[in-house]
Amino acid sequence: MAEDGATTGAAQLAGVFGGEANLNAMHADAKRMLADAKAGNWAVDEETGSHLRRAVTQMQDRMTDLAQRVQRLQQAPKFGNDEYAERAAAHFHAAMDSDEQSLVRVFLAAKDMLDSLRQAIEIAISKYDASDEAATQALNTFKDWESR
């Protein structure tokens, strides 16, 4: 149902992430990474994690800058009060926010993907720190036992 301008806008936004199929795959991967991090199956050291976190934060900042504009697209524009203006406004609104390929939905999917990725990184860093601490304690116990 999206018109050319909306389709182009959504495609351009998805293009930032390598296209719609890639954005969908990244979204699924981010959810999987979050689940793996929560389950303790993925951990990352602080240095690597900080680089990943910084990249995600930069993208989130860009998305935040766009959020207010995108929020306006979630409302039907005020073209007028006559029947034609109301139909045109409804059509414009539907073009912007009607299906998974519309600009608003692509934006929200990208934002959700970045949120999941950020959470996964934070959890993975904490899991690495915890496993590093546990390994250090285990080695100290071994050293204490060996010195006896």
SULURZI-V144419 format. One record per residue. RES is the residue in one letter. NEAR is the number of other C-alpha atoms within 10 Angstrom. Layout:
res=(RES & RES)
near=(NEAR & NEAR)
This chain:
res=(M & A & E & D & G & A & T & T & G & A & A & Q & L & A & G & V & F & G & G & E & A & N & L & N & A & M & H & A & D & A & K & R & M & L & A & D & A & K & A & G & N & W & A & V & D & E & E & T & G & S & H & L & R & R & A & V & T & Q & M & Q & D & R & M & T & D & L & A & Q & R & V & Q & R & L & Q & Q & A & P & K & F & G & N & D & E & Y & A & E & R & A & A & A & H & F & H & A & A & M & D & S & D & E & Q & S & L & V & R & V & F & L & A & A & K & D & M & L & D & S & L & R & Q & A & I & E & I & A & I & S & K & Y & D & A & S & D & E & A & A & T & Q & A & L & N & T & F & K & D & W & E & S & R)
near=(15 & 20 & 14 & 10 & 13 & 21 & 17 & 15 & 18 & 23 & 19 & 16 & 19 & 22 & 15 & 12 & 15 & 13 & 15 & 20 & 12 & 14 & 20 & 17 & 13 & 19 & 21 & 14 & 15 & 22 & 20 & 15 & 22 & 24 & 17 & 16 & 23 & 16 & 12 & 15 & 12 & 18 & 23 & 20 & 15 & 17 & 10 & 11 & 21 & 15 & 11 & 16 & 19 & 12 & 12 & 18 & 15 & 11 & 15 & 19 & 11 & 11 & 17 & 13 & 11 & 12 & 16 & 10 & 11 & 19 & 10 & 13 & 18 & 18 & 15 & 18 & 16 & 11 & 13 & 12 & 9 & 8 & 9 & 11 & 14 & 16 & 15 & 16 & 18 & 17 & 17 & 22 & 20 & 20 & 23 & 29 & 22 & 17 & 14 & 14 & 20 & 22 & 28 & 27 & 18 & 24 & 21 & 15 & 18 & 24 & 18 & 16 & 23 & 21 & 19 & 21 & 23 & 22 & 20 & 26 & 27 & 20 & 24 & 26 & 22 & 19 & 21 & 19 & 16 & 13 & 14 & 13 & 12 & 12 & 12 & 12 & 12 & 12 & 12 & 12 & 11 & 11 & 11 & 10 & 9 & 8 & 6 & 5)
